[in-house]
Each structure stands twice: as C-alpha cells, then as structure tokens.
Amino acid sequence: RRHEVDILLISPERLANAEFQATVLDTIASRVGMVVIDEAHCISDWGHDFRPQYRQVERLLRRLPAQSRLLATTATANNRVIADLREVLGKELTITRGDLARPSLTLQAISIPNRANRLAWLADHLGDLPGSGIIYALTKSDAYRIANWLRSKGHAVDAYTGGDENDRRIALEQALLENRVKALVATSALGMGFDKPDLGFVVHFQMPGSVVTYYQQVGRAGRALDDAYGILMHGRGDTDITTWFINAAFPARKDVEAILEALRNATGGASIPDLERLVNLGRGRINHALLLLGLESPSPIAKEGSRYFLSPAPMPEAFWDRVKRITEIREAEQAQMQVYATLPFGDHMRFLIDALDGDASDVPPPRLPPMPETVAGSTVREVVMFLRRTYLPIDPRRQWPAGPSPAWGLRGNIPDRYRAEEGRALSLWGDAGWGDIVRRGKYEAVEFGNDLVEACAGMIRDWRPSPTPTWVTYIPSLRHPDLVPSFARRLATALGLPCLDAITKTADRPEQKHMSNSAQQVRNLDGSLEVNQSAVQAGPVILVDDMVDSRWTFTVGAWLLRSSGSGEVFPVALSQTGSDE
C-alpha cells in the first residue's frame, strides 16, 4: 500500500482469506502489473493436485486491470488440464511445452506384496543406490516407521512430514542438500520448493494415486546427474490408501446435507464445536466441507466471526457434478498407476510420457541395470522382530470436548488427578508385527492367544511404568463379554498381579469406531460405564482394552477409576487403529 514492495508472494489459502482481500488486495488490485501462478495445474478440476483455494485465482483475475499480464507454470499438465486452464485463465493463453523425457532416469517397478518385505528390501539395497535420495511414503506413520527401521540397520536416514516444525524441516532439507543423510523418508510434504539437482534416487514405498503425482515426485531425481534411479514398490494395501484419499477429497452428499440441516436449525448460527455435537463427522471433515461450500458462488453458507449460517442461496447441483467428475478422473488415474506397476523394465518412461500427452516417439532405453528384486529371508525375520518391539505411545487426553455430558457432567480441563497416564499399544492394527495376529484373534478366533499375552507382558516389563502398577482391570463389553476379560486375566497372571472387575458396562452403545468426533465419542460413552467400588484398589493400575483409536474410552475409564480412589491409571491396548479423528 506504501509502494515499498515490488513482488508479493502469497499462498492460495491467504488469497481466500476475507480479511486479506479487504485490507490488502482491494487496495493494490488496480496497480498489479503481473500475476505469476506457480503449480497452475492446481486450478484445474482435472488436475491431479486440485486445491479448492486455487479457485480464488479466477476471482482475483477479474479484479485486475485489463493490461495486467499473466504467467502460469506447471510441470504436470496434460491436454485435459491445459484445456481447463484456458477456460479459467483465458482463451488467448499461449502454451509453451518442454520435453518430458528424462534420459538420466532409470525407472523400475518392483512387486513386493507386504510391508515387511518392502522394509527388508530397503535395508538390503539402500546402500547400493547412488548418492542420496528420497523415500516417499503415503502416510506419516509409515514415514516414521521406515526411518526408525532403517536407522536400526545403520542407515543414515530421517523422517520428514508435514507434522514437523518448520525449523526441523529446514534442517532436514539442508542435511539432504549437503549429503549428510543417505535419504529422507518423506510424505508429499517434501515437494514444492525443494530442489536438489544431484539427487541420486527416489524410491516409493507405496504406489501413488496418479501418474502425474508419480512423475512429479520421481522426477526430482537425476536433474543434474548422468544417471539416477526411480524405484516404485507396490503390492497389497496400496490401493486401499489411495482410495481413502480419493474418497476423502470431497464430502459425501449426505454429510453436506447434515451440515446444512444443522445450520438451518441453529438459531444464531453454529460454530465448529457446535457442529461436532450436531453431526457425526470429524472436525477435519466438517472444516473441509465448509471450506468447499464457502468457495461456491453464490455460497449456500455465510460466516461471521467463528459462526456459520445458512445463506439464501441453494446448494448448487453443479457442485455435485464437479465432485463426480473429479472423483471419476482420480479413479481412472489410480487404475493407470496399476498398469504402470505391471510394465516390464524399460517401458516405464514411455508410459509416463504418453499418459502426460507428451511425445514418446524417441525415448531412450534405461542406462542403468535393474535393481535386484529379492530380499533376504533373514532380513524379513529381523523386520518382523523389529515391528514386534515397536510399541506405540497412548497420549493422555487433557480436556473434555465442548458440549453436554448429561450423565457425568464432564466439561473443561481434565485435572491431573483424574487424568490417565501415558499408555502403550502393542501394535498398529493389521501390521506385519503383532497387528495382523491381533486382527485374526479379534475377528477369526474370537480369542487373543497366549503369544499376545507374553508379548504384552514383555512390553510392560520393558516400559516399566512408574509408579509400578499393583493390579489390573479392563474395559468391559456387552458385545464380546469374554474377549478382553480373558486376555486381561491372563496378562495379570503373567505379571504376577491380581485382575479385578472394577468397571461394569451398563448400556450397550454403538461401537466407538462409528463415532467420528470427540463430542460424539464421549456422548456415546456417557453413562454407559459404572465402577464396582468394592473392586477398586488404591494402587496404580493397568487398564486393558483390545483397541485404541480416539483414546476417549481410556480417558473415561481412567476418570472413573481415579474418581473412585484408584492410583495412577496406565492404559494398555493390543492395537492402535485409525488416527483419532
């Protein structure tokens, strides 16, 4: 506004901010001489990385002087995306395209059915890959697990995720740039803005959801090298993860209808915590739905401060047409990656270029030999033992969710004297260590074997909770009345402790996994558990359940026990499922 800035760099999220529009954008729009849009494919509904906030760019362009110039850049736009960009940015757009072929990059797809074998492959062959590189994983938990395993085998690696502090991410990027690590095990958070021309390899631990995403990530290798590797590992479970991302990209129609109905009935509007109490959706899904609805023009919702209201505008059917179209293209892209994974060595670069509508007529053959696809059986056994010794912390909840708890009156902060201590989970649900054995015990044998008893007892001995527990109790279930009690009693025997029936289930409620946010989860528990006062001992106690997800069952159980005079409560679960909300 004071004419002191020549170039203003902003994110699409900032562009969508109403205060920024009013206080900054409106005051400078008439003086903007040029707009540069990086990662322009994000504007397109057809783009692999469509970000709804980028739709604000179209509105921005309408506010600029007619003589303003526009430059849009992207490395990953096929013909369909380019046609869409013409519609949004202007028919007179001049298109300049570069060569998509990467002669320095040797691509290979390796079929490795399960995670244990993939971890073993990395341990056996990471040292054979040239220079330093990136190992991409689809989830944060996988990134940390891969990094921990490889470090245990002596490899200089670290995990890099969007959940890390900015200073840590910068330090990790610098370590990779200076070749002080062999690899960063990263989610897609290591992407835009990072450039290391001498990256020797990119390995994908799982199959990405689209050819465009894969080309963008694997293309980070070998930019200033004669030769580099791009290795894709694929197998069971990959499409489950990418399908989840596809389905989570947009809210379901019934979820949007539930939110709009809640706003229709809310006198004075509704905040996010209000909506959590009114609709059975996670906070992230509520926020995402409101973001998308707010970007419609006209929008069916309005926002004042922290509260949302129903606007006079109807919900546009065009929104659902767009959702259907984008979902279908992402499913097609997922299928395209499955074809890529089956190609013989030497055909991969040609396939990528064809998929991106480039010229694949003169693609040279790979210059490096294929990497070995075998893994040592001894390394696989080491992986399984590593996973069986990798225990997961159960962090205590510190505050009750907003909203009524009619039976128990729970609200506000949870005082230390009523709070659970940090607990432990033996495994990640379905994983190659104990997780798959837990799954079979719960749903096939309907009994947890003594191998899990010994493993859990060993975990507790290694953990050494302090003060030392003097007794054991458990979370009861009317649906499976013997499953957890039987396990808890055998665990107590293995630890040389008494197991007491201190908590009683008084009402059958839906399983917690069907409750999607904290308010719904606590309300689902409210009044359904009681303490058997005569069974409560004053010493520290191990509180056992088979699964932990939201942690609210353990939080309520600990509150009940501490309120009845028990000592510190240490939650113990056989498996961790999901990721809270």
Secondary structure, DSSP 8 states (H G I E B T S, - for coil): --S--S-----HHHHT-HHHIIIIIHHHGGG--EEEESSGGGGSTTSTT--GGGGHHHHHHHTS-TT-EEEE--S---HHHHHHHHHHH-TT----------TTEEEEEEE--SHHHHHHHHHHHGGGSSS-EEEE-SSHHHHHHHHHHHHHTT--EEEE-TTS-HHHHHHHHHHHHTT-SSEEEE-TTS-TT---TT--EEEESS--S-HHHHHHHHTTTTTTSS-EEEEEEE-TTHHHHHHHHHHHTS--HHHHHHHHHHHHH-TT-B-HHHHHHHSS--HHHHHHHHHHHHTSSS-SEEEETTEEEE-SS---HHHHHHHHHHHHHHHHHHHHHHHHHHS-TT-HHHHHHHHTT---TT----SS--------HHHHHHHHHHHHT--EEE----B--SS--TTT---SB--GGGS---EEEEEETT-TTTHHHHHHIIIIISS--HHHHHHHHHHHHHH--SS---EEEE---SSSTTHHHHHHHHHHHHHT--B---EEE-S----GGG--SHHHHHHHHTTSEEE-GGG--SS-EEEEEEEESSSHHHHHHHHHHHHTT---EEEEEEEE-TT--
